[in-house]
Amino acid sequence: MLDPQELFELAADVPDISGAVLLCDFRGFMDAGSAAEGVSDHLLETFEHTEIARFNVDQLVDYRARRPSMTFASDRWEDYEAPQLVAYLLRDETGRPLVLLTGQEPDFQWERFTAAVTQLVERWGVALTVGMHGIPMGAPHTRPLGITPHATNVELLRGRRSLFNRLKVPGNVAALLELRLGEAGHDAMGFAVHVPHYLAQSAYPAASVTLLETITSITGLSIPLEELREAARQVDAEVDEQVRASDEVADVVEALERQYDLYTESVAGEENLLVQDESQLPTADELGAELERFLADQRGKE
């Protein structure tokens, strides 16, 4: 392996941040509802931040797969939006250090990249690394959003359970980083918030709120949430208004609610949901597709 340290450049004057939490938001894999992106944007808008490390994306990103935007102005090229992968130092309301690593998910050299981040974790004395993203689920927006948690040490989960047992999914850098950090003896975990799949392609602040509430409850970080919660209330109100405009779509949401409630009741009663007779309900994919079509029609009328 080539030297991982050559993948990044450090700021000259990084202070002692021992005990910091490292939050990772890698763009390009999956982030339904822009859940993690919303957390990153909120943190950078709320707190002063300083760049403390920058990765060499020329070695990590496939430009032809994800072509960066350029601006053409009449007779010349005016601007180039270069991809970035940057670590920012922030401090929460109590002054506790928080590092946000955000930017393009690497396309190449995953092992070298995770080794490089592990070096930074050790250099900075990071106490806990946390990954985050959103995943689409057949659930209604009118019910609490679920979270799938995972960690290198089960004690980090504090009793939180996953909906899933064992399954194979496409790999991603955040998952590999968590795995490699655990193998190196470091605490790491991740959270996937369940976003209603008919809202997965839009920014859905409620998903960012759920992610950040979960992260703060685990880490003890003090982060103001009211602005993000207000944005979530406004978006939910807009979705509710669109749903009320169609009896057909309202029926779809009610069917999703019944599915959701059946599941939560089965979990509470330790029953197997698969034995329930749900033949009268359409599938989650059918419900989601129908609602997506309706919301797209509404957006086209604006």
Secondary structure by P-SEA (a helix, b strand, c coil): ccccccccccccccccccbbbbbbbbcccccccaaaaaaaaaaaacbbbbbccccccccccccccbbbbbbbcccccccccccccbbbbbbcccbbbbbbbcccccccaaaaaaaaaaaaaaaacccbbbbbbbbbccccccccbbbbbbccccccccccccccccccccccaaaaaaaaaaaaccccbbbbbbccccccccccaaaaaaaaaaaaaaccbbbbcaaaaaaaaaaaaaaaaaaaccaaaaaaaaaaaaaaaaaaaaaaaccccccccccccccaaaaaaaaaaaaaaaaaac
